[in-house]
Amino acid sequence: MARQQGWFALLLALVISAFLLCINLPFQLGLDLRGGSQLTLEVQQPNLSEQVTSEQLEAVKSVLDRRVNGLGVAESSLRTVGSNQLILELPGEQEPSRAARVLGKTALLEFRAQRAGTKTEMQRLQRVRNQLRSIVLYNENAQNNNSDSPDSLNVQKQIEDLRTFLGLSKNNSGNEQEQIEQIRGKVNSEIVKLFEPSFLTGSDLISAGRRQEQNLSSWEVTLAFNKEGGDKFARLTKSIAGSDRLLGIILDGESISEASVGEQFKTVGISGGSATISGNFDADSARELEVQLRGGSLPLPVKIIQVRTIGPTLGAENIRKSLFAALSGLFLVAIFMIFFYRIAGLVAILALSFYSLFNIAVYALIPVTLTLPGIAGFILSIGMAVDANVLIFERVKDELRRGNTLIRSIETGFSQAFSSIIDGHITTLISCLSLFYLGTGFVKGFAATLGLGVFISLFTALSCTRVLLRFLMSYKTLRKPTNFLSVQQLPKEITIT
């Protein structure tokens, strides 16, 4: 009696521990339950006649994966689909525009020296760019104040003058914003042409960071090169130090900064293997550039072909329906088990309740990112746990029909059902492993939750159920064969007490 109570106390301690884990550790919910964003990206091959190879697709995925990790979105998922597409899921991210900006850029960083004799042209283009920035800032202030500016005609006149200066067509049917973007693109392409070809790129970077400039509200991006990159940077800065030539920092074909190099670096250049990019960055833009540079440049360009946002309301509805389905299934199973197996059925329901609690605690502890297919795997594993109890109780009933005592029938039922239970669970685990390693996305989530459930089901069927039965059978009032079989099924020589 004391031994049975000791095992029951241990089981109760496990149940309490699992309950405390469930209420103290947060659950990680997938995109379909939590809401968020889903981006479909297509890898572009420069030569349209060539196909994207699996090696190229994996290389792109590796770079994007590093960038996604840099974004700081928890439980994100990136997987390949087909021969040239990737699907990125960002749970909890309701504004995917930031991720799209970071992921869609190639992030090819180049350091270039300005061509000799282009000082005048560079200054003219920089003045045009500054004037364009003033126009953009003016429009933003007008929009923030919700006012119709009386100088709108003057702004349009400035835009037309800039178009004329750059040799763009005067007949443009686009709106003001489109015209500004066209001017910006033209200015940028003309500035980039004033630089020599690059021999120092982001491939020589070790790391990138960001920091706020002293006594200023703007931010700057810091770079650290490897030894070879540091030597290249020193030679590059030495070649233009003290001259009127600028050092251009170009990202994806766009000049983001042009800096002069002081005469003090004329002897050895800027050594030490580090550099700083300052270009009127705010905290967000500096963070985006840092993530792109740390992730590396994409070996092939990518195009975002679809952006889908799932609201948290839909996720809450999915959770409600899944919970209703799980509880409904458990209730129907409970009715079946109690009707056919009587007190043993009641023990099975208690064991299944503990099983469900242990599962949820493990999901929170590992943690497991729950999705709808994952919940389906969990519900299916409940069926596996019931199946193990059915095998045990049928063996117990067979032993009672043969005339064995109740305690011996229970022990024999567990020992004889053991091999069948193990075989059934191993075959299911093999299927789970195959699905997990060969499947993708939601299929892996289904396989993971089902596999964990199979392991825990072995414990509850062979340990929890036995402990509960032994504990109940320690009470004489419950130790009756009629609690397991009807009187008609019992052998006549057994006395019913």
Buried (B, 14 or more C-beta within 10 A) or exposed (E): EEEBEEBBEEBEEBBEEBEEBBEEBEBBBBBBBBBBBBBBBBBBBEEEEEEBEEEBBEBBBBBBBBBBBBBEBEBBBBBBBEEBBBBBBBBBBEEBEBBBBBBBBBBBBBBBBBBEEBBEBBEEBBEBBEBBEEBEEBBEEBEEEEEEBEEEEEBEEBBBEBBEBBEBEEEEEEEEEEBBEBBBEBBBEBBBEBBBEBEBBBEBBBEBBBEBEEEEEBBBBBBBBBEEBBBBBBEBBBBBBEBBBBBBBBBBEBBBBBBBBEEEBBEEBBEEBBBBBBBEBEEEBBBBBBBBBBBBBBBBBBEBEEBEBBEBEBBEEBBEEBEEEBEEBBEEBBEBBBEEBBBBBBBBBBBBBBBBBBBBBBBBEEEBBBBBBBBBBBBBBBEBBBBBBBBBBBBBBBBBBEEBEBEEBBBBBBEBBBEBBEEBBEEBBEBBEEBBEEBEBBBBBBBBBBBBBBBBBBBBBBBBBBBBBBBBBBEEEEBBBBBBBEEEEBEEEBEEE
